[in-house]
Amino acid sequence: MEPLKTNRRGFIKATGQLLIGFNLFPLTFCGTKEGDGYAISPYQGIPERPHVDRSLIDSWIRLDAEGHVTILTGKQELGQGIRTALMQIAAEELDVNMDICHIINGDTGQTANEGYTAGSNSVEGSGKAIREAAAEAREFLVKKAASDWGTKVNEINVQNGIIYGPNDQKTSYWELVDGNFYEAKVSGKAKEKEPKDHQIVGKAIPREDIKNLVKGVAHFVHDLRLPGMVHARVLHPPSYSSQIIKTDLSSVNEMPGVLKVIQNGNFLAVIATREYQAVKAWQKLREVTDWEAKNINILPEQLFDDMIKSSEKAELIEDSPGITQQIRQSLQKLKSTYMRPYHMHGSTGPSCALAKWENNQLTVWSPTQGVYPLQVTLADLFDLETENIRCIGMPGSGCYGHNGADDVSAEAALVAKAYPKAPVRLQWMREDEHMWEPYGSAMRIELEAGIDQEGLVTAWDTQIWSDTHSTRPRGDAGHYISARHLEEPFEFKKGNFSGGAYRNATPLYNISSKRLRLYNYDGPLRTSALRGLGAYGNIFALESFMDEMANLAAVDPLEFRKNNLDDPRAIAVLDRLAKESNYHNRIQQSNTGYGLAFAKYKNSAAYFAVLAEVEINQENKSFHLQKLTGVIDAGQCINPDGLINQTEGGMIQSASWTLLEEVKYDEKGVLSKDWITYPILRSKETPEVIVHIINRPEEKPLGAGEAAQGPVAAAIANAVFDGTGTRVRDLPIKAEKIDW
Amino acid sequence: MAIKLKVNGVSLTIEADPEEPLLYILREEFGFNGAKFGCGLQQCGTCMVLADGEALATCVQPCQNFEGMEIITIEGLSEGDKSHPLQETFYSEQAAQCGYCVNGMLIAALALLRKNPKPNDEEIRLSLDKVICRCGTHSRFISAVKKAADQNSRF
């Protein structure tokens, strides 16, 4: 792409752009619109320009000559429906219809740096920025109309971008700007709409991209086809510590379609003209390569004991002097240990990315959750300036944290550097994804607590053993697996240890004495962020333990929780759950077990309560999860159907983790290589799921995408206990662990 | 070698390695996106097409095995502007999160409904069981198929 040699005004005239506050530093490379082969056309209404300052309205909201609104966000669409939700927020504040809105997700060439799309933060973070920018833009335009017409701002009305004055005046946002350039900043002071006036926010606006998905229209990074594109595969080692003893690149080189075979230390890759040729070459390369590796010392049967033996000294997160004695002196006391195994993201489609290396400039089309962290880490890997790297976010297969998306992007770039000028498409094989993605860490959680004569919890002591829940790349190339395999390897510095491990470990219950100790454990498998991080294991433990204590105190588990809660919104989700599930009149049959659980995600995001119903079959020594009923309070609900869809998905995914999943490995490495060796929940066994929303339009929106993970696990455990009398404290909850 | 394939009613002769699995041909020669690589092991259903009325995985089976078969992909389901009933109900039920498995779910449902236009809940679940969905959208796929069956009799 040629630099645009023009001044701002000339630029506006030339492109017919009507902009509020923009900057003009056109990119001189890496355009996405060059060539005809770009299968996924971005909306063509606005030309690309780099993001400079997040305080400009233009960084979030742009208007163009055809009467469209483009919204820019640094967050990625991961299937959570964030595009629709953010467009709703903008359309609401701007008073425009949804059908004239477009959205651009993370692209270092265009959007603001919003870090990672993680922690259920997109609506709270990006949504807030977009809402403020949209309100500011509307205020700016309305003030201008008022001043042009000599009327008062409050006499002006806007409908779908058309501005109406008190004396039959009429114009539109686009006419009003009339090719002029106005620079306006987001002051954060523009008046936002009252929730009672919301017409778009709070509505179940359907996701339009589903229309494309059902027709097979190009959507994923996997579907991107660039002119001259070649196909690559990486041969990952059979285990983490493997080193090549011998290989035979020439036998692969002479295969049909093979363009290049790359070896850089223990990093092996093939490039071919056709995708199938690359797969064949990869298979051949695997056959002709021998490896040697160190055995893994800590095997699954030793893992949870080793956590105690090998961990560092405890990090004291929260303390309450005298707590040990306080528990000892309690009327009733309890101590239990819970365990979760390593879990996998297990994305349906293996990770895929495209990269192009030309004139020492790198472009990567990536399904990453964070284009800017990717850019800065690639800069470290290649010793390049970030200005010479453009990362364009594209939808990938479902991503629930830090999966293979960043690794495959770095590998595509490594291959592209070895084969410059051609766009390289690299897709992982199934075993690459299963064996090399970073897993959700195994955890050991010990809880001890005391109850007084009123049935109130007086003291609560938590100990957690866990590996890290965040090894996302943030500038150190050693976080990419293949960077560690290069001839000149990058060192992996784990760091960030406690991040996420004790998420939700502190009970929200009203307990006067609490202690929380965290033991950082350097475990045998690669770990990082998986939906909810430590919250999944911690809530499983905490809410199972609450059930055990309710049982000890002989109080109904719902009442026991309510008795120990102060937060009215927490009590409200439990009450609503009781009502919707007819909890107090539930049919008590010998073949049914009921279990409930509750959490406020991160103790700062959405409230979620759930009731699990399991059917017990004593004769077959089996049980079946029949139904999950959930209630969620995510504050102001932007899109009820989107919230329900995300919550249903979280519930079913968590049920799968809880009932079926654990990463298997032995001394030679990971054994869970496919869907047979790592089975997940499928349609036949899927429970009925029902989600009710408590909408609070006056409250701020709360992150909701990870709220269901922990509570569902505990609810199932509690239901199994209710139905069978067996308390399963080590996940997954399998029939063979029940004392029939 | 020349391979003759009939996809969505159109016959095409292509030069290909007869051992090349149909999936790569569909994506590279036909330019389709619906069928996707998921596992390459016939375990996840992501790559399925309807072949002579059966939902078949395409990631392993050589393309020559599909010669003479009537192959339908999700790209071939709409008639002009009119979407297929399953496409309609997948949209109206908002049956997708990431959407990577939507192709497999649609094809599995189509194979079922063509044989059995009024399936019960269990038959629907069983037909979708061959498709891996990681986002947990199963309940919506089941409702979408049920709704399509309730509202239509021909697929």
Interface residues (C-beta under 8 A of the other chain):
Chain A: A39 L78 G79 Q80 G81 P206 R207 D209 I210 K211 L213 V214 K215 G216 V217 A218 H219 F220 H222 D223 R225 P256 R274 E275 Y276 V279 H345 G346 S347 T348 G349 P350 P395 G396 S397 G398 C399 Y400 Q427 M429 R430 D641 N645 Q646 E648 G649 G650 M651 I652 Q653 A655 S656 D674 W675 I676 I680 L681 R682 S683 K684 T686 E688 V689
Chain B: D17 E20 P21 Y24 R27 E28 G31 F32 N33 G34 A35 K36 F37 G38 C39 G40 L41 Q43 C44 T46 T73 I74 E75 L77 S78 S83 L86 Q87 F90 Y91 S92 Q94 A95 A96 Q97 C98 G99 Y100 C101 V102 N103 L106 I124 R125 L126 L128 D129 K130 V131 I132 C133 R134 C135 G136 T137 H138 S139 R140 F141 I142
